[in-house]
Amino acid sequence: MADDGRSGPRAGDLFQLLRDGKAWTRAELATTTGLARSTVAGKVDLLLSSGLVVSVGEASSSGGRPPSRFAFHAEARTVLAVDVGASHVRVALTDLNGEVLAEERELMPVAAGPEAVLGYVIESAERLLAATHHPESLLAGVGIGLPGPVEHATGRPVKPPIMPGWDGFDVVGFVQQSLRVPVLVDNDVNIMALGERAGFWPDVDDLLFIKLATGIGSGIISSGHLQRGADGTAGDLGHVRVARGDGVVCRCGNVGCLEALASGDAVAHSLAEQGVDAPNGATVVELASHGNSAAIQSLRQAGRDIGEVLATCVNLLNPSVIVIGGSMAAAGEHIMAGVREVVYRRSPPLATTNLRIVLSRAGERAAVMGASQLVSQHVLSPAGIEAALLSMATAG
């Protein structure tokens, strides 16, 4: 980060060091960056004026006045984190570290349409800000996860199969009519991967998050970065063909898709064909928890089908952690046993020696944690910090 004498260092670059949660002195920052102490002092003063950095006391002195310490102030701004599921909407107000300050959850089908769902989100935002006494002026942004493909650059859903009325809808523009802040939109599984990693695997650079629910999808983090692919459809595991799928028609129109055999609805349907009353995936999980052998065997087989696809992912991507989440993850080891059985049998030893396959620790909060991260990564990036400082200077 040393000054090259041309463009010079930016306060936004220096700020990235302070995001580690530790307290720094000006001298420590100067030593670490190789910048002159006077340069560091000027940048620190700019960051202090933004409120994103605060003084946190003094370091021990070897003589003379003790040096001041500074740290990132995560409570300086808030983030609205939104998880839109197939049948629910969860809205949380968080700080810049993703800590939830308040939240609401409503049973609302995404098929109700974008105006109804996003209208609820805006109303919920107003209630949460009022309840926590946080002014809208300190809202850093809104992060939204949607249960379908999203064009990341625009935030518009693209032909989402379970979201009638959402195709091409201007989510960002609609929300910004009421909340005039950055609005970032992504596929729900992508943001779940971000949330799980930030909360529980911050040192893991290669992670797959698998969501098992009404549908099946994955969020791919490779070399520390979320991979969306050329058109935002990376990770759509639900429509990969599996060997056991001959003759099984998927809602996408193809035959043999993983989702048509191993999603919550698919497992429930297979049980119903055996004469077991299981209208949905939640019922299957409940039956298994009470020892129903048919439900347990169906979940184990679903795990094997999922493992078949994940074995290919392991060979291709070589993740160090695979996290299983979503509503069907509540089945726990009944599914995990099948997944592990096939992945470890079909993947080469070198790819599985250090591989961990685990249940989600974030649980139902993975999506709001990730939606918060989506915004924080944007507004706290070097460019985001510089833009905020420039806006302050212009306003002043």
C-alpha positions in Angstrom: 0.0 0.0 0.0 3.1 2.2 -0.1 2.6 5.6 -1.7 3.9 5.5 -5.3 4.1 9.3 -5.6 1.4 9.4 -8.3 -2.1 8.6 -7.2 -1.2 8.2 -3.6 -2.9 5.9 -1.0 -6.6 6.0 -0.4 -8.5 6.2 2.9 -10.6 3.3 1.6 -7.6 1.1 1.2 -6.4 1.9 4.8 -9.8 1.2 6.1 -9.6 -2.5 5.0 -7.0 -3.1 7.7 -9.3 -1.7 10.3 -12.1 -4.1 9.3 -10.3 -6.9 11.1 -12.0 -5.9 14.4 -8.7 -5.1 16.1 -7.6 -1.8 17.5 -4.7 -0.1 15.8 -2.5 2.9 16.5 -1.4 5.3 13.8 2.2 4.0 14.2 1.1 0.4 13.7 -0.8 1.3 10.6 2.2 3.2 9.3 4.5 0.3 9.9 2.1 -2.2 8.3 1.4 -0.1 5.2 4.8 1.5 4.7 3.1 4.9 4.6 4.4 8.0 6.3 2.8 8.7 9.7 1.6 12.0 8.5 -0.2 10.4 5.6 -1.8 7.8 7.9 -2.8 10.4 10.3 -4.7 12.3 7.6 -6.5 9.2 6.4 -7.4 8.2 9.9 -8.9 11.7 10.5 -11.0 11.3 7.4 -12.3 7.9 8.5 -13.0 9.2 12.0 -15.1 12.0 10.5 -17.2 9.4 8.7 -18.1 7.6 11.9 -17.0 4.3 10.5 -13.8 4.4 12.6 -13.8 5.4 16.3 -11.3 5.9 19.0 -11.2 3.0 21.5 -8.8 4.2 24.1 -5.1 4.4 24.4 -2.2 2.0 24.0 0.5 1.7 26.6 3.2 4.3 26.4 6.9 3.9 26.5 7.3 7.5 27.4 5.3 10.6 26.6 1.6 10.8 25.7 0.0 7.4 25.1 -0.9 6.8 21.5 -4.6 6.5 20.6 -6.1 3.3 19.2 -8.8 3.2 16.5 -11.1 0.5 15.3 -14.0 -0.2 12.9 -17.3 1.0 14.2 -19.8 -1.6 12.9 -22.8 0.2 14.6 -22.2 3.4 12.6 -24.6 2.3 9.9 -27.4 -0.2 9.5 -28.3 -2.7 6.7 -31.7 -4.0 5.7 -31.3 -7.7 5.0 -34.1 -9.5 3.2 -34.7 -13.2 2.7 -37.6 -13.9 0.2 -38.4 -17.6 0.1 -41.0 -19.6 -1.7 -43.5 -19.1 1.1 -42.0 -16.6 3.5 -40.4 -13.2 3.8 -37.8 -12.5 6.5 -36.6 -8.9 7.0 -33.8 -8.0 9.4 -32.0 -4.8 10.4 -28.3 -5.5 11.1 -25.2 -3.6 11.8 -22.3 -3.6 9.3 -20.9 -6.8 10.9 -24.2 -8.6 10.2 -25.4 -8.7 13.8 -29.2 -8.7 13.8 -30.7 -5.8 15.7 -34.3 -6.6 15.0 -36.3 -8.7 12.5 -39.7 -9.7 11.2 -41.0 -12.8 9.5 -44.2 -13.2 7.5 -45.7 -16.2 5.8 -46.2 -14.8 2.3 -45.9 -16.7 -1.0 -43.4 -15.3 -3.5 -46.2 -16.0 -6.1 -48.1 -13.1 -4.5 -46.0 -10.9 -6.9 -43.2 -8.3 -6.6 -45.4 -5.4 -5.5 -47.0 -7.3 -2.6 -43.8 -8.9 -1.4 -41.5 -5.8 -1.8 -44.3 -3.6 -0.4 -44.2 -5.7 2.8 -40.4 -5.3 2.8 -40.6 -1.5 2.7 -43.3 -1.4 5.4 -41.2 -3.8 7.6 -38.1 -1.6 7.1 -40.0 1.4 8.4 -41.2 -0.5 11.5 -37.7 -2.0 12.2 -36.0 1.4 11.9 -38.6 3.0 14.2 -38.5 0.2 16.8 -34.7 0.3 17.1 -34.5 4.2 16.9 -32.1 4.1 13.9 -32.7 6.9 11.4 -33.2 6.0 7.8 -30.3 8.5 7.0 -27.9 6.0 8.5 -29.2 3.0 6.4 -26.2 1.9 4.3 -28.2 -0.3 1.9 -30.6 -3.1 1.3 -29.6 -6.6 0.4 -32.3 -9.0 -1.0 -32.1 -12.7 -1.7 -34.7 -14.2 -4.2 -35.6 -17.8 -4.8 -34.7 -17.8 -8.5 -32.1 -16.7 -11.1 -31.1 -13.1 -10.8 -29.1 -10.9 -13.3 -26.6 -9.6 -10.7 -25.7 -6.5 -12.6 -29.3 -5.2 -12.6 -31.0 -7.1 -9.8 -33.8 -8.3 -12.1 -35.1 -11.9 -11.8 -34.6 -13.9 -15.0 -37.4 -16.4 -15.8 -37.8 -17.6 -12.2 -39.8 -20.9 -12.2 -41.7 -20.3 -9.0 -42.0 -16.5 -9.1 -44.9 -15.6 -11.5 -44.9 -11.9 -12.3 -41.3 -11.4 -11.3 -39.5 -12.0 -14.6 -37.6 -8.8 -15.5 -39.1 -6.9 -12.6 -37.1 -3.8 -11.6 -36.6 -4.8 -7.9 -33.9 -2.2 -7.3 -36.0 0.7 -8.8 -39.1 -0.3 -6.9 -37.4 -0.4 -3.5 -35.5 2.8 -4.2 -38.7 4.7 -4.7 -39.0 4.4 -0.9 -35.5 3.7 0.4 -33.0 5.9 -1.4 -29.9 3.7 -0.7 -28.0 1.1 -2.7 -30.1 -2.0 -3.3 -28.3 -5.3 -4.1 -30.2 -8.4 -5.2 -28.9 -11.9 -5.7 -30.1 -15.5 -5.8 -31.0 -16.8 -2.3 -28.5 -19.6 -2.3 -25.6 -17.3 -3.2 -26.3 -15.1 -0.2 -26.8 -18.1 2.0 -23.2 -19.1 1.0 -22.0 -15.6 1.9 -23.7 -15.7 5.3 -22.6 -19.1 6.3 -19.0 -18.4 5.4 -18.9 -15.0 7.1 -20.4 -16.3 10.2 -18.7 -19.7 10.6 -16.0 -20.3 8.0 -14.2 -17.0 7.5 -10.9 -18.7 6.9 -12.2 -21.1 4.3 -11.7 -20.0 0.7 -13.3 -22.9 -1.1 -16.9 -23.7 0.1 -20.1 -25.0 -1.4 -23.4 -24.2 0.2 -26.2 -26.6 -0.8 -29.8 -25.5 -0.2 -32.3 -28.4 0.1 -35.9 -27.3 0.2 -38.7 -26.9 -2.4 -35.8 -26.7 -4.9 -32.1 -27.6 -4.8 -29.3 -25.2 -5.5 -25.8 -24.3 -4.5 -23.7 -21.2 -3.8 -20.1 -21.5 -4.9 -17.2 -19.7 -3.1 -13.9 -20.4 -4.8 -10.6 -18.7 -3.9 -12.6 -16.6 -1.5 -15.0 -15.2 -4.1 -18.6 -15.9 -4.9 -18.9 -17.4 -8.3 -22.0 -16.4 -10.2 -21.0 -17.5 -13.7 -21.5 -15.6 -17.0 -25.2 -15.2 -16.7 -25.7 -15.7 -12.9 -26.8 -19.3 -13.1 -23.7 -21.0 -11.6 -24.6 -23.5 -8.9 -28.0 -24.7 -10.3 -27.5 -28.3 -9.2 -31.2 -29.0 -9.1 -31.4 -29.6 -12.8 -28.4 -31.9 -13.2 -29.5 -35.4 -14.3 -29.0 -38.3 -11.9 -28.8 -42.0 -12.8 -31.9 -42.9 -10.9 -34.0 -40.4 -12.8 -35.0 -42.2 -15.9 -38.6 -41.4 -16.7 -39.0 -38.8 -13.8 -40.2 -35.5 -15.3 -39.0 -32.3 -13.6 -41.1 -29.1 -13.5 -38.4 -27.6 -15.8 -39.5 -29.9 -18.5 -36.5 -32.2 -18.5 -36.2 -35.7 -17.3 -34.2 -37.1 -14.4 -33.3 -33.8 -12.6 -31.9 -34.0 -9.1 -34.7 -31.7 -7.9 -37.4 -34.1 -9.2 -36.0 -36.9 -7.0 -34.5 -35.3 -3.9 -36.2 -32.0 -3.1 -38.6 -31.9 -0.2 -41.7 -32.1 -2.5 -40.2 -34.9 -4.5 -39.5 -37.0 -1.3 -43.0 -36.3 -0.1 -44.4 -37.4 -3.4 -42.5 -40.7 -3.3 -43.8 -41.4 0.2 -47.4 -40.6 -0.9 -47.0 -43.2 -3.6 -46.1 -45.7 -0.8 -49.3 -44.8 1.0 -47.6 -42.6 3.6 -49.5 -39.3 4.3 -46.7 -36.7 3.5 -48.0 -33.6 1.8 -44.7 -31.7 1.9 -41.0 -31.8 2.9 -41.7 -30.5 6.4 -44.0 -33.5 7.0 -41.3 -35.9 5.8 -38.8 -34.4 8.3 -41.3 -34.7 11.0 -42.1 -38.4 10.2 -38.4 -39.2 10.2 -37.9 -37.5 13.5 -40.5 -39.9 15.0 -38.8 -43.0 13.5 -40.9 -43.6 10.5 -38.8 -46.1 8.5 -40.2 -45.2 5.1 -39.4 -41.5 5.6 -35.9 -42.4 6.9 -35.2 -44.6 3.9 -36.5 -42.0 1.5 -34.3 -39.3 3.0 -31.3 -41.6 2.9 -31.9 -42.2 -0.8 -32.4 -38.5 -1.4 -29.0 -38.0 0.2 -27.4 -40.6 -2.1 -28.9 -38.8 -5.2 -27.5 -35.5 -3.9 -24.2 -37.1 -3.2 -24.0 -38.3 -6.8 -24.1 -34.8 -8.1 -21.9 -33.4 -5.3 -19.2 -36.0 -6.1 -18.9 -34.4 -9.5 -18.7 -31.0 -7.9 -15.9 -32.2 -5.6 -13.9 -33.5 -8.5 -14.4 -30.3 -10.4 -14.1 -27.6 -7.7 -12.2 -29.3 -4.9 -13.9 -27.5 -2.0 -12.7 -27.9 1.5 -16.1 -27.6 3.1 -19.6 -28.5 1.8 -22.4 -27.1 3.9 -25.9 -28.6 3.7 -28.7 -26.1 4.6 -32.3 -25.3 3.7 -35.5 -26.6 5.3 -34.7 -30.2 4.5 -31.4 -30.0 6.3 -33.5 -30.4 9.5 -33.6 -34.1 8.6 -29.9 -34.1 9.7 -28.0 -37.3 9.6 -30.7 -39.1 7.6 -29.8 -37.1 4.6 -26.1 -36.5 5.5 -25.4 -40.2 5.7 -26.5 -40.7 2.1 -24.5 -37.7 0.9 -21.3 -38.8 2.6 -21.7 -42.4 1.5 -21.7 -41.5 -2.2 -19.3 -38.5 -2.1 -16.5 -40.3 -0.3 -17.0 -43.4 -2.5 -17.0 -41.6 -5.9 -14.5 -38.8 -5.3 -10.7 -39.4 -5.4 -8.9 -39.7 -2.1 -6.9 -36.5 -2.6 -10.1 -34.5 -3.0 -11.7 -35.9 0.1 -8.8 -36.3 2.5 -9.5 -32.9 4.1 -13.1 -32.4 2.9 -15.7 -31.7 5.5 -19.4 -32.2 4.8 -21.5 -30.5 7.5 -24.9 -29.2 8.3 -25.5 -25.4 8.2 -24.7 -23.7 11.5 -26.5 -20.4 10.4 -29.7 -22.3 9.9 -32.7 -20.2 8.9 -30.7 -17.0 9.4 -28.1 -17.9 6.7 -29.9 -15.8 4.0 -30.3 -12.6 6.1 -26.7 -12.9 7.2 -25.6 -13.2 3.6 -27.9 -10.3 2.4 -26.2 -8.1 5.1 -22.8 -9.2 3.9 -23.8 -8.4 0.3 -24.3 -4.8 1.3 -21.4 -4.5 3.6 -18.9 -5.9 1.1 -20.2 -3.2 -1.4 -20.3 -0.2 0.9 -17.2 -1.0 2.8 -15.0 -1.8 -0.2 -12.2 0.7 -1.0 -14.4 2.3 -3.7 -17.4 2.3 -1.4 -15.5 4.1 1.3 -14.1 6.7 -1.1 -17.6 7.4 -2.5 -18.9 7.9 1.1 -16.1 10.3 2.0 -16.6 12.2 -1.3 -20.3 12.5 -0.6 -19.6 13.8 2.9 -17.2 16.4 1.6 -19.6 17.5 -1.1 -22.4 17.8 1.4 -20.2 19.7 3.8 
